[in-house]
Amino acid sequence: SGGEVMAQDMDYITDLMKLLHAKGHSVNIDTCGFVPYENYERVLPYANVFLYDVKAINDEVHKANTGVSNKLILENLAKLGKAGAKIYLRMPLISGLNDSAEDMLKVIDFLRENSVPILQVNLLPYHELGQDKLEKLGKARHDTNFTPPSNEHLNELVQLFKQNGYQNTRIGG
């Protein structure tokens, strides 16, 4: 959609998903989770997979970098898990901000405590691909000082997830 599909006109989205589902097409929803759960309830019967972002497990880090709490996001993730949704967990990682082993263990604990079944974990290293789009739109680049985690650290995090039962963990995706 070019934006958060779950924040769009849900009558339209639900009708579209019903139609695609009836024609045998797979429908995957890429979501940040920051919408009313009722929106998910409407599309759950027609969604094959939810690509669900968790940007930071630490609420203060999440607020400081996105402007909102992660409480609703985590509540929705738990509810989707309880509803039997198929979920790919996607975690954009920024070196020194949200990529510590401690943070990843907190994610794992959250998933376990809430019995969230995860089909795949995607660790997404920070990149600046969107910066070129800003320049093309005549806007200034954002100076964030963000950097991606090293490949060595990403591989350590993959192993951490695998050691904790998430065998289908990968970098990228």
Disulfide bonds with the S-S distance in Angstrom:
none
